[in-house]
Amino acid sequence: MISAVIGWAFGLAAICLAGGVLLLFLPRGVEGWSKFKRLPAKLDATDIWVAEQFCAKDATEIVRFDALFQYFFGGFIRHAGPQMSLIHYRGLPSIRGFWVAGLEGFARTAPLFGAWLYAGRGAAVTDPYSGVRHDLPAKLGQAILAGTDPASPHYWGSIAEARQRAVEAADIVRLLWLSRTQIWDQFSVEEKQQIVDWLIGIEAVEVPLANNWLLFHVLVRAFLKSTGFLPEPDYCAYFEFKGNYLGHGWFKDGPDGPVDYYNTWGITYDLFWIGLIDPQLDADFIRSAVCASGKLTSHLISPKGIPIMGRSCCYRLGIPAPIVAASIVDPEAMSPGLARHALDMTWRYFCGHRVLRDGTMTMGYLEEDPRLVDLYSGPGSAHWGLRSLTLAYMLPPEHVFWTAPSEPLPIEQRDFDLNLSELGWRITGSKADGNIVVTIPANSADHIPATPYSLVHRLKEFITHKPWRPGNQKVKYRLSHYPAQRPFAGCFD
């Protein structure tokens, strides 16, 4: 009996020791893993109401878009922490951790509110959930000061210590530039220096691949030049990235990088902003690239959806950004009526498919879909999709963008066949059925089965406290055809 007990005790000890040794070799878990919360499985009444409001046929476009604005403002307020600098939406966790996810939630949403102020729409905004009126400049100003103050418990953290903060710094710059009269100009000299000290941390972040991250550096330097804190900025990063130019306003994302929709929600968007903040920097090229990108992108939007491909597809609502940007840069080259219609058609399609959830949007193409979501994407990541709205809201209600008669998209006008050999793409559109297909001649696979988000993935996440989503990069990049009507050629059906 005693020997059995001793044997059992030794066995238990051995198991505990083996478990301890195993834990030593497991990857370190993501910071704040247990704090991430999934999106609700069901839509609430507000989600449904806003989607129906936006898709209503009898309301004016400005009224419908204002319903969207109020919705995202309400979600921002509801998910905000103390001092507003960290916004923790519900959604899938990222490898960056919970704290950086809070910065993402703020940085990727707040420029929309800066655009509201920039267009002179008023400082007081009502939270549709509580009915409380908020002083928008005061809320945003306190968030910026708390986020850039190393002594604050709500500090965003040093950019030099987490590379992801360099990405978000570019959106902080956009917010500051848009609200410079209402917020930046109201800060004291000491407060401005505190913000500059935080932003300048981006100089410690290296970009080894010469990809779109170079543009974040350029944006920060351009803003610091505009405020007098950096009279002669080094724009070498801009010209290094420009070497990736292919044509039609689009770039490869790094010397050996892919061609994908980062050209819409990222690269063209950043070029527009660089030209806006520092009009002296390569103005002719930036203007022509933005306009060319807008023209190309207008062939990628249909009432039946987007021929989605590539990584970060949860940013999908940002795809119309180049079209709106082009209409701002040169309304003769890109009709404001067509630009607004492209924006409207994109948001109408996705709102009609219930992507709005809990004051944010789903992480996937339509529903939340872990099979599609990259490991670097967190709950607030999808709010890069708000970039198309941000550009529109920079324009006051009386602007021609909002008042011009709506004009049809290319797919609504005619069939088309664009051979974009420089990009390695061919884009075809059929007016009869509204389908758009991106064909990549270098690829030969018509179908690649998507890897499911399985019990094994979930078990790995439970044990290691970090995301183990499958990624499905081959499905995103290796198919020969990407149709709008069957996203990813039905590989995720």
Sequence and secondary structure as in RCSB ss.txt:
>XXXX:A:sequence
MISAVIGWAFGLAAICLAGGVLLLFLPRGVEGWSKFKRLPAKLDATDIWVAEQFCAKDATEIVRFDALFQYFFGG
FIRHAGPQMSLIHYRGLPSIRGFWVAGLEGFARTAPLFGAWLYAGRGAAVTDPYSGVRHDLPAKLGQAILAGTDP
ASPHYWGSIAEARQRAVEAADIVRLLWLSRTQIWDQFSVEEKQQIVDWLIGIEAVEVPLANNWLLFHVLVRAFLK
STGFLPEPDYCAYFEFKGNYLGHGWFKDGPDGPVDYYNTWGITYDLFWIGLIDPQLDADFIRSAVCASGKLTSHL
ISPKGIPIMGRSCCYRLGIPAPIVAASIVDPEAMSPGLARHALDMTWRYFCGHRVLRDGTMTMGYLEEDPRLVDL
YSGPGSAHWGLRSLTLAYMLPPEHVFWTAPSEPLPIEQRDFDLNLSELGWRITGSKADGNIVVTIPANSADHIPA
TPYSLVHRLKEFITHKPWRPGNQKVKYRLSHYPAQRPFAGCFD
>XXXX:A:secstr
 HHHHHHHHHHHHHHHHHHHHHHHHS    TTGGG     SS  HHHHHHHHHHH SSS HHHHHHHHHHHHHHH
HHHTB GGGS B  SS   TT HHHHHHHHHHTTHHHHHHHHHTT  SEEE TTT  EEEHHHHHHHHHHHHT T
TSTT    GGG THHHHHHHHHHHHHHHTTTTTGGGS HHHHHHHHHHHGGGGG   TT STHHHHHHHHHHHHH
HTTS SS   HHHHHHHTTEEETTEE SSTT   STHIIIIIIHHHHHHHHH TTSSHHHHHHHHHHHHHHHGGG
 BTTB    SS GGGGGGTTHHHHHHHHH TTTS HHHHHHHHHHHHHHHHHTT EETTEE SSSSS  TTT  T
T  TTGGGGGGHHHHHHHTS TTSHHHHS     HHHH  EEEEETTTTEEEEEETTTTEEEEE TT  BS    
    HHHHHHHHHHSS      HHHHHSBSEEESSSGGGGTT 
